[in-house]
Amino acid sequence: MKSDLEPGRTGGPPAKSLQLLHNQMKMEGVLITKMEMRQYVERRDERLGDYSLLTVVVETDRGAVEMKYDEGFRGPDALESAAKLLLQYAGLAALINRALIELS
């Protein structure tokens, strides 16, 4: 799987993940089979909470890529908030285009 992340940032399994795409779709002749947002908790601060790295995995018939979406102290519902924002404001098309560029 291709990645635009610094090596070692996603060494273990994610703390949480959410499926963003429930059906296959075609865009610019590429079949997108899976889109998933993942949350990796990199550290905890007593005052600020969890420092999260949010990534999106896009699987296509041309390969798969994991891309950084956001990071920082985003609160206890970081994954859910980011996914909601992405899905409500037509961010999926931009994210898919970014993935297709990474895979080419």
N, C-alpha and C positions, 0 to 999 in steps of 0.2 A: 504494500500500500504506500503510495506517495504521501508526503506530509510537508507542510510548510512550518512545522514546529521545530524549535531547538531540540537537539537530541537529548533524551532523558527526561523530558517534561511529562511524558505520559507513560512512565515505566510500568505502572501497575494498572489494575482495572479501574474504570471510572467509579466515583462515588455514587453517581446517578446517571441515568440516560433517558431520553425521550425520543420516540419515533416521530419524525416530522412528516413523513410521506407514507400514506397507507395504501396507495395504489401505484403501480408503475406508470411512468409518463415518458413521453418522448419530447425532446427539445433539440432543435437544430440537428435532427437525425441521430441523436444519441439517446439510448434507452436508459432512463434513471430507474434503478430498481430499489434503492434504499436511501433514505436520508435520516440521520440520527444526530441529535445534539447530546454531547457528553459533558459532564462536570467532573473535573479532577480537583480535589482539594489539596493545595500545595502546602499550606500551613494554616495555623490557627493563632489568632491574637485574642487575648482575654477581653479587650475593649472593642475591637473592630469586628471580631468574628472570623469566619473562614475566608481565606484568600483563594478564590476559585479561578481555574483556567477552564473556559468553555470552548469546546471544539465542535465542529460539525463534520460528520463522515458522510460522504456521498459515494455510493456505489453505482457504477454504470456498466454497460456492456463493453466499455473500453478500459475499465480498470476502476480503482477506488482511490480516494484521496481523503485525508484528514486535515482540516484547516482550522487555524485559530479563529474564533469568533469574537471573544471578549475575555478579559481577565481583570481581577481586582477584588476588593472587598465589596461584594454585591448583596450581602444579606442572606438570610436563611432560605429564601426562595429564588436564588439566582438563576437556576436552570429554568424553572417554570416561567419567570418573568421574561427572560431572554427569548425563550421559545414563543411565548405569546406575542411579543413585539415583532419577532420575525414573521410569524404567520399572519398577523393582522395588517401589516403595512407593506405587502407585496415584496418582501425581502427575499422570498424564495427564488424568484427569477434571477436576481442579482447574485445570489449565492450559487445557483446552478451555473451561471455564466463564469463565475470565478473558478468553480471546480473544473469546468471544461477547459479553461485556460491552463490550469495546473496540469491537467492530463495530456495536453497537446505538446 
